[in-house]
Each structure stands twice: as structure tokens, then as C-alpha cells.
Amino acid sequence: MVGLQAPGTFTRSRCRGASLSVIFRQFVLFIDRHDPATRQAAIMIDGKIAVIGAGIAGLACARRLIAADVHSIVVDKGRAPGGRLATRVVTLDLGECHIDHGAQYFTAREAGFKRQCVNWLAEGIIEPWTATSQGGDMRYVGRPGMSAIGKAMASGIEIIQGSRVTTLSRRAGSWHLGFADGSGLDGLGAIVLAIPPAQAASLLETVAPGLAEEARSVGLAPCWAGICAFDPPGEPGFKALRIADGGALGWIARSRDGTAWIAHATPDWSRRHLESDAKELAPLMEAAIRTWLPEAGETRFVSLHRWRYALVERAAGTPFAWDESLQLGLCGDWRLGARVECAWESGDALGHALVRTSP
Ligand SMILES: Cc1cc2nc3c(=O)[nH]c(=O)nc-3n(C[C@H](O)[C@H](O)[C@H](O)COP(=O)(O)OP(=O)(O)OC[C@H]3O[C@@H](n4cnc5c(N)ncnc54)[C@H](O)[C@@H]3O)c2cc1C
């Protein structure tokens, strides 16, 4: 159902859908269309909202929906929620190690995300990150790893994990999601895409070419991440180092438990080797890591992970996009910038717009 009404009017009603077990809600909500100050439009949603992507943006959006009792479901292709806030559990001689191979730490600059961080700190979900003594913003990490954040945010949300959405189609005013395994979800009132822009663009191509074009205009750099464990691990005199020497690596840090090293290749190096096989690249990555750890001993573990869409290079510049006639929204870090906070802000802003009940 689509509706544009004069700002200031609000209606809310309930009706029965095809299934008696489902109560469809009708919301007439007023939002800025990307610019709170200038363009007020009404969002009217009739039916369940599906959020595609359980990264921090999709989860922040879903948390807003669930808090307002809006019927919603999240679908993600990964095994666990969190997206690029990811932790790999590796079994080494010393036992299980938790190694963050995506985002390394995050900062909170805006009031909303600062409040969120205060809550997460109080709940023991995050802790301050003190590996470097540089001044500036306080840095945080998940406890015991970054994936704890996605796990905590997903609590109480209906999520389908391990399902890659391959098609979006609209029939008789409602949305259908098709999954890679041939199954799908029907009868959805609205869709939120909280996935990287290249992946969003390919889903939107036929149903929303305008939004697809906007998504394609945004750029994300890839990143090859390498995890290495050595015995002894090496004592280079730093726990984390940002590197700008024109070589393969842009970042190297010791895992919080001290057992392994995580390194991120630069965007240039990652692009050059984007389609290479992880096994072939492993010796190159190991050698690059060893140049920073001259006293590292025997290699105990090497593993590489390719982040095809890692860091935003060109952002869309607005917190989210919403197409009223299609009942289709886009959010994610790529709307605002290459930071965890940007992803949270984008998802939170779209969720807030979807549940706002007064102008
Ligand atoms: C190597 C690396 C280092 C980083 N370092 C930092 C840092 O130090 N500090 C910082 O603040 N930020 C850092 N970032 C960026 C930060 O991780 C991201 O900005 C943020 O996590 C993005 O969240 P998101 O929800 O927008 O997207 P994502 O986390 O990418 O979530 C998108 C989700 O969509 C799912 N998905 C995609 N396509 C489909 C589909 N077709 N069907 C179903 N599900 C789908 C994916 O599985 C994923 O879970 C780093 C990122 C990387 C990769």
C-alpha cells in the first residue's frame, strides 16, 4: 500500500491478511526523504518488512522496528549475524583463539551511537580498545570478539541465516524474495536492503533501476585479511600498527589473546590479487607479515579471508534511500562512510523513519 499524505496527518489501522495468523499493520509515517529539513513524505507500510543483511546496519534497522512492534524479519547469507564485524575462532596449540578479521575497532562520534556504546559497555558486550596509545576518539571492540556485537543485536529478532537472496520481485503490491536454494519468502509489505552496494545493485537491476544506479555509483575497496600464528609469536614492540610504506600491508595487529597476528592488505594490493586463490596468496601474505616480525618463529597457522567489499571509498552521502512507491529502502555503511558507526547510523535512521508515527 502506498500513500502520500500532507505532513501532519496520521492514520493507523489493522486488517486481516491472507493468513489468519498474521496481523498486518498499516502505518502512515512521515519521513524526510533523505533530508529531514526539506522533504517530508509519508511512508505507508502494509505487511511484514524484510530486512536483507544482518550486518550492523540491518540489525540497527531491525532493532528500531522490533522496538516499535513492527512485524519484521531479517535474512542473511552468512552463518552468523554481524557481517564485517566478524570473529574467527581458530584452534591453535594453546587452545581456542578469537581473532577479529574484519573491523578491528570502532569509534563513536555522534550522540546516538555514543548512547548505544554506553549501553553495550554496561552490558559487557564491548570494551575499550587500548592496543595503541594514540589520542583522539575512544576506541571500542566487541567482547570477546567483534562478532559479540552482532550476536547481541540479533537477540529477539527473527532471523534466517545461511540464505542468500538472489531475486526480488513484486507481485500484486507485495514483495517476494527468492533464495539461492530455490526457496523464498512471499507476501512482504516492504523491503530494506542492508547489504553492500554492488550486491544491492544486482538485486535491484530490474525492480528499481534508479536505486540500482545510485548503488553502483558508490565504491567499496576490497581487502585481503591474513591471520598468522608463529612460535614464538615475535615481539616487535607494537600491538597494532597502521602502515603506509607503499607495501602490501596497510594494518597489522596482535590478536587480543596474544596468540596470533591479523594483517590487512592495502586496497591496491587487494585489488591486484582479488581473484587469486587464498592458498596461492598465503605465502605472499605470510612473507609480508614476517617483514614486520623479524623475531617470529615457526609458522603454526596461516589463513586468508577475502573481503570483496570492505571499506567505503565513495559514500552516497545520505543516511538511507527510500522509494515510497516501491516500499523499498537501502541502508548500510556505504550511505555515510567506512566506519562501523556509519553503518549503525544508517540502519538506525531508516528504522527510525519507518516507525515514526508523528511528524
Ligand atoms: C577488513 C576490514 C577492516 C575494517 N576496519 C574497520 C575499523 O577498524 N573501524 C571501523 O569502524 N570499521 C571498519 N571496517 C568497516 C566496518 O566493518 C563496516 O563499515 C560495517 O561493519 C558495515 O556494516 P553493514 O551492516 O553496512 O554491512 P555488512 O557488515 O557488510 O553487512 C551486510 C550483510 O549482508 C549480508 N548479505 C549480503 N548480500 C546478501 C544477500 N544477497 N542475501 C542475504 N544476505 C546478504 C552479508 O552476509 C552481511 O552479513 C572494516 C571492514 C573490513 C572488511
Ligand as a Chemical Component Dictionary entry (heavy atoms), coordinates in Angstrom:
data_LIG
# 
_chem_comp.id                   LIG 
_chem_comp.type                 NON-POLYMER 
_chem_comp.pdbx_formal_charge   0 
_chem_comp.three_letter_code    LIG 
# 
loop_
_chem_comp_atom.comp_id 
_chem_comp_atom.atom_id 
_chem_comp_atom.alt_atom_id 
_chem_comp_atom.type_symbol 
_chem_comp_atom.charge 
_chem_comp_atom.model_Cartn_x 
_chem_comp_atom.model_Cartn_y 
_chem_comp_atom.model_Cartn_z 
_chem_comp_atom.pdbx_ordinal 
LIG C1  C1  C 0 38.936 -5.664  6.769  1  
LIG C2  C2  C 0 38.018 -4.608  7.336  2  
LIG C3  C3  C 0 38.502 -3.717  8.282  3  
LIG C4  C4  C 0 37.658 -2.740  8.815  4  
LIG N1  N1  N 0 38.122 -1.932  9.809  5  
LIG C5  C5  C 0 37.276 -1.069  10.419 6  
LIG C6  C6  C 0 37.691 -0.358  11.565 7  
LIG O1  O1  O 0 38.784 -0.551  12.062 8  
LIG N2  N2  N 0 36.810 0.524   12.123 9  
LIG C7  C7  C 0 35.544 0.713   11.626 10 
LIG O2  O2  O 0 34.779 1.499   12.194 11 
LIG N3  N3  N 0 35.124 -0.002  10.557 12 
LIG C8  C8  C 0 35.950 -0.868  9.948  13 
LIG N4  N4  N 0 35.521 -1.616  8.883  14 
LIG C9  C9  C 0 34.216 -1.289  8.278  15 
LIG C10 C10 C 0 33.043 -1.874  9.059  16 
LIG O3  O3  O 0 33.275 -3.242  9.326  17 
LIG C11 C11 C 0 31.792 -1.695  8.212  18 
LIG O4  O4  O 0 31.640 -0.309  7.941  19 
LIG C12 C12 C 0 30.488 -2.198  8.848  20 
LIG O5  O5  O 0 30.687 -3.385  9.566  21 
LIG C13 C13 C 0 29.477 -2.388  7.717  22 
LIG O6  O6  O 0 28.248 -2.856  8.224  23 
LIG P1  P1  P 0 26.990 -3.058  7.235  24 
LIG O7  O7  O 0 25.879 -3.563  8.057  25 
LIG O8  O8  O 0 26.777 -1.813  6.452  26 
LIG O9  O9  O 0 27.465 -4.144  6.160  27 
LIG P2  P2  P 0 27.938 -5.654  6.375  28 
LIG O10 O10 O 0 28.603 -5.819  7.689  29 
LIG O11 O11 O 0 28.715 -5.995  5.150  30 
LIG O12 O12 O 0 26.592 -6.484  6.404  31 
LIG C14 C14 C 0 25.942 -6.881  5.235  32 
LIG C15 C15 C 0 25.311 -8.242  5.453  33 
LIG O13 O13 O 0 24.557 -8.568  4.301  34 
LIG C16 C16 C 0 24.679 -9.945  4.055  35 
LIG N5  N5  N 0 24.371 -10.131 2.624  36 
LIG C17 C17 C 0 24.996 -9.593  1.544  37 
LIG N6  N6  N 0 24.380 -9.967  0.418  38 
LIG C18 C18 C 0 23.327 -10.743 0.778  39 
LIG C19 C19 C 0 22.320 -11.425 0.054  40 
LIG N7  N7  N 0 22.240 -11.374 -1.277 41 
LIG N8  N8  N 0 21.421 -12.169 0.756  42 
LIG C20 C20 C 0 21.470 -12.226 2.110  43 
LIG N9  N9  N 0 22.413 -11.588 2.838  44 
LIG C21 C21 C 0 23.323 -10.851 2.193  45 
LIG C22 C22 C 0 26.110 -10.286 4.433  46 
LIG O14 O14 O 0 26.230 -11.654 4.780  47 
LIG C23 C23 C 0 26.320 -9.366  5.642  48 
LIG O15 O15 O 0 26.071 -10.027 6.859  49 
LIG C24 C24 C 0 36.316 -2.626  8.364  50 
LIG C25 C25 C 0 35.854 -3.554  7.419  51 
LIG C26 C26 C 0 36.674 -4.539  6.924  52 
LIG C27 C27 C 0 36.122 -5.561  5.972  53 
# 
loop_
_chem_comp_bond.comp_id 
_chem_comp_bond.atom_id_1 
_chem_comp_bond.atom_id_2 
_chem_comp_bond.value_order 
_chem_comp_bond.pdbx_ordinal 
LIG C1  C2  SING 1  
LIG C2  C3  SING 2  
LIG C2  C26 DOUB 3  
LIG C3  C4  DOUB 4  
LIG C4  N1  SING 5  
LIG C4  C24 SING 6  
LIG N1  C5  DOUB 7  
LIG C5  C6  SING 8  
LIG C5  C8  SING 9  
LIG C6  O1  DOUB 10 
LIG C6  N2  SING 11 
LIG N2  C7  SING 12 
LIG C7  O2  DOUB 13 
LIG C7  N3  SING 14 
LIG N3  C8  DOUB 15 
LIG C8  N4  SING 16 
LIG N4  C9  SING 17 
LIG N4  C24 SING 18 
LIG C9  C10 SING 19 
LIG C10 O3  SING 20 
LIG C10 C11 SING 21 
LIG C11 O4  SING 22 
LIG C11 C12 SING 23 
LIG C12 O5  SING 24 
LIG C12 C13 SING 25 
LIG C13 O6  SING 26 
LIG O6  P1  SING 27 
LIG P1  O7  DOUB 28 
LIG P1  O8  SING 29 
LIG P1  O9  SING 30 
LIG O9  P2  SING 31 
LIG P2  O10 DOUB 32 
LIG P2  O11 SING 33 
LIG P2  O12 SING 34 
LIG O12 C14 SING 35 
LIG C14 C15 SING 36 
LIG C15 O13 SING 37 
LIG C15 C23 SING 38 
LIG O13 C16 SING 39 
LIG C16 N5  SING 40 
LIG C16 C22 SING 41 
LIG N5  C17 SING 42 
LIG N5  C21 SING 43 
LIG C17 N6  DOUB 44 
LIG N6  C18 SING 45 
LIG C18 C19 SING 46 
LIG C18 C21 DOUB 47 
LIG C19 N7  SING 48 
LIG C19 N8  DOUB 49 
LIG N8  C20 SING 50 
LIG C20 N9  DOUB 51 
LIG N9  C21 SING 52 
LIG C22 O14 SING 53 
LIG C22 C23 SING 54 
LIG C23 O15 SING 55 
LIG C24 C25 DOUB 56 
LIG C25 C26 SING 57 
LIG C26 C27 SING 58 
# 
